[in-house]
Each structure stands twice: as C-alpha cells, then as structure tokens.
Amino acid sequence: MIRLAHLADQALRELYKPDGMNLGMNLGSCAGAGVAGHIHMRLLPRWCGDANFMTTIGETRVLPEELRVT
C-alpha cells in the first residue's frame, strides 16, 4: 500500500501541482464499510488556502469568508 501511495503521490503531484498532500488510513470495521479487517488508504492533494475536499471532489476551489461578507 505504501508503494502504491508513493506512485499515486507522484502522479497527483505531476498532474495537479498541489502544495502538499494528505495521506490517511482507515483501519477496522468501524473505520470503513463495516467489514472486519478492513483497511484503506486515501491520498488527497491540498493547496494553501483550501478549506476542505471540494478542490479534489468538486473540481473547484473554495474561498472561505465570513457569512456577513457573503
């Protein structure tokens, strides 16, 4: 899994040019899919100033601002 994460990191950095990466793992049935022995890893590109996963999932950037400004 670590080798695959490394390859994914290289591909994502080349394609999206992120400022950094988040690497996370879910271990066990309570952490994912309710399956005993479950394990999965995720790698998410991040940019300075992004607020959440919208950049990756929604293919858009988020600019946080106070509600009264909005």
C-alpha positions as CSV (number, residue, x, y, z in Angstrom):
1,M,0.0,0.0,0.0
2,I,2.8,2.4,0.8
3,R,4.4,1.8,-2.6
4,L,1.1,2.4,-4.3
5,A,0.6,5.6,-2.3
6,H,4.0,6.7,-3.4
7,L,3.1,6.1,-7.1
8,A,-0.2,7.9,-6.6
9,D,1.6,10.8,-4.9
10,Q,4.0,11.2,-7.9
11,A,1.1,11.1,-10.4
12,L,-1.0,13.6,-8.4
13,R,1.9,16.0,-7.9
14,E,2.7,15.9,-11.6
15,L,-0.9,16.4,-12.8
16,Y,-2.3,18.8,-10.2
17,K,0.8,20.6,-8.8
18,P,-0.5,20.7,-5.2
19,D,1.2,22.5,-2.4
20,G,1.0,19.4,-0.2
21,M,-0.7,16.0,0.3
22,N,-3.0,14.4,3.0
23,L,-2.4,10.7,3.5
24,G,-4.9,8.9,5.7
25,M,-5.8,5.3,6.6
26,N,-9.0,3.7,7.9
27,L,-8.4,0.5,9.9
28,G,-11.0,-1.9,11.0
29,S,-14.7,-2.4,10.5
30,C,-15.8,0.7,12.5
31,A,-13.5,2.8,10.4
32,G,-14.8,1.8,7.0
33,A,-17.5,-0.2,5.3
34,G,-18.4,-2.3,8.4
35,V,-16.0,-5.1,7.2
36,A,-13.9,-6.9,9.7
37,G,-10.2,-6.5,8.9
38,H,-11.0,-3.6,6.6
39,I,-8.1,-1.2,5.7
40,H,-8.0,1.5,3.1
41,M,-5.8,4.5,2.4
42,R,-6.5,7.8,0.8
43,L,-4.2,10.4,-0.7
44,L,-5.6,13.9,-1.3
45,P,-3.8,16.8,-3.0
46,R,-4.0,20.0,-1.0
47,W,-3.4,23.7,-1.7
48,C,-2.5,26.5,0.6
49,G,-5.8,28.2,1.5
50,D,-8.1,25.3,0.6
51,A,-10.8,24.6,3.2
52,N,-11.8,21.0,2.5
53,F,-12.1,18.3,-0.1
54,M,-14.0,20.5,-2.6
55,T,-10.9,21.0,-4.5
56,T,-10.5,17.3,-5.2
57,I,-14.1,16.1,-5.4
58,G,-15.9,19.1,-6.8
59,E,-13.1,20.2,-9.1
60,T,-13.5,23.7,-7.7
61,R,-11.6,26.0,-5.3
62,V,-13.2,27.3,-2.1
63,L,-12.6,30.7,-0.8
64,P,-13.6,30.9,2.9
65,E,-15.2,34.2,4.0
66,E,-17.4,35.3,6.9
67,L,-21.2,34.9,6.5
68,R,-21.8,38.7,6.6
69,V,-19.4,39.2,3.7
70,T,-21.2,36.5,1.6
